[in-house]
Amino acid sequence: VIVWPRDAGTAAALVGDEGGRVFLRAISAASGLPVCLAGAHDLHDIQRKPRTR
């Protein structure tokens, strides 16, 4: 599953930060899926339920 960032500013802020990259790698490794995460609110959605839209 790939969750696209909601906006370019969020994506740039997340990807531009080493902590953000480490965080994304950890989520990807834990889930076994490639993840591009917009923010913590999306992480909670992913953890609690699959997206069916």
C-alpha positions in Angstrom: 0.0 0.0 0.0 1.2 3.5 -0.8 -0.4 6.4 1.0 0.4 9.6 -0.9 1.1 12.8 1.1 -1.8 15.2 1.3 0.2 18.2 0.0 3.7 19.0 -1.2 4.6 21.0 1.9 3.9 18.0 4.1 5.8 15.7 1.9 8.9 18.0 1.7 8.9 18.5 5.4 8.7 14.8 6.1 11.1 13.5 3.4 13.5 16.3 4.1 14.0 15.3 7.7 16.3 12.3 8.5 14.1 11.4 11.4 11.2 11.3 9.0 13.0 8.9 6.7 14.0 6.7 9.5 10.4 6.7 10.7 9.1 5.8 7.2 11.7 2.9 6.9 10.6 1.6 10.3 6.9 1.7 9.4 7.7 0.0 6.1 9.8 -2.7 7.7 7.2 -3.4 10.4 4.3 -3.6 7.9 6.2 -5.3 5.1 4.7 -2.7 2.8 6.1 0.4 1.1 4.7 3.5 2.8 4.7 7.1 1.9 3.2 8.8 4.9 1.7 12.3 5.1 1.5 12.7 8.8 0.7 11.1 12.2 -3.1 11.3 11.6 -2.6 9.0 8.5 -0.5 6.6 10.5 -3.3 6.2 13.0 -5.7 5.5 10.2 -3.4 2.9 8.6 -2.8 1.1 12.0 -6.5 1.0 12.9 -8.2 0.0 9.6 -7.4 -0.7 6.0 -8.3 2.0 3.5 -11.1 0.8 1.2 -11.7 4.0 -0.8 
